[in-house]
């Protein structure tokens, strides 16, 4: 659950307090990721109202780069295991 109370997990999973919800380009739904050292691991998909049909990336063009800001969100390239 986010601080604003947005999330509902798809399945029971071992989520932890510091896990993060990410919008990943090419994924059909948001994901819970956990940072482990210099990379992230996928924990579980997550259902979030207002983020399930591409709403989070509607205003983002294909020529985005690391560091671009969109409101409170930032585009980042990460290593995912």
C-alpha positions in Angstrom: 0.0 0.0 0.0 1.3 3.4 -0.9 1.4 6.3 1.6 -1.7 7.6 -0.2 -3.4 4.2 0.0 -3.4 3.4 -3.8 -2.3 -0.2 -4.1 -3.9 -3.6 -4.0 -1.7 -6.5 -4.6 -2.7 -9.2 -7.1 -1.5 -12.1 -5.0 -0.1 -12.7 -1.6 3.6 -12.0 -1.8 6.5 -11.3 0.6 6.4 -7.5 0.1 8.5 -5.4 2.5 8.2 -1.9 3.9 10.9 -0.4 1.6 9.6 -2.0 -1.6 8.7 0.4 -4.4 5.9 0.6 -7.0 7.2 1.2 -10.5 5.6 1.9 -13.8 7.7 -0.1 -16.3 7.6 0.8 -20.0 6.3 -2.3 -21.9 4.5 -3.8 -18.9 0.7 -4.0 -18.8 0.5 -3.1 -15.1 2.5 -1.5 -12.4 5.0 -3.7 -10.5 6.5 -3.9 -7.0 10.3 -3.9 -7.1 12.8 -4.3 -4.4 16.3 -2.7 -4.5 19.1 -5.1 -3.8 22.5 -3.4 -4.0 22.9 -1.8 -7.5 19.9 -3.6 -9.1 16.2 -4.3 -8.5 14.3 -7.5 -8.3 10.6 -8.0 -9.4 8.4 -8.9 -6.4 4.8 -8.9 -7.8 2.4 -7.1 -10.2 0.1 -4.6 -8.5 -3.4 -3.3 -9.3 -3.7 0.4 -8.9 -6.7 2.5 -9.9 -5.8 5.1 -12.5 -2.6 3.3 -13.5 -3.9 0.1 -15.2 -4.7 1.4 -18.7 -1.6 3.4 -19.5 -2.7 6.6 -17.7 0.7 6.9 -16.0 2.5 7.3 -19.3 -0.1 9.0 -21.5 1.8 12.3 -21.6 5.3 10.7 -22.0 6.7 10.7 -25.5 9.0 8.1 -27.0 12.1 10.3 -26.7 12.4 10.4 -23.0 15.7 10.1 -21.2 17.0 9.4 -17.7 16.2 12.2 -15.3 13.2 13.6 -17.2 10.5 14.7 -14.8 6.7 14.2 -15.2 5.0 15.8 -12.2 6.2 13.8 -9.2 7.6 11.0 -11.4 11.1 10.6 -12.8 12.2 8.5 -15.8 15.1 6.2 -14.8 16.9 3.3 -16.4 17.4 0.5 -13.9 18.9 -3.0 -13.9 16.1 -5.6 -13.2 16.8 -9.2 -12.1 
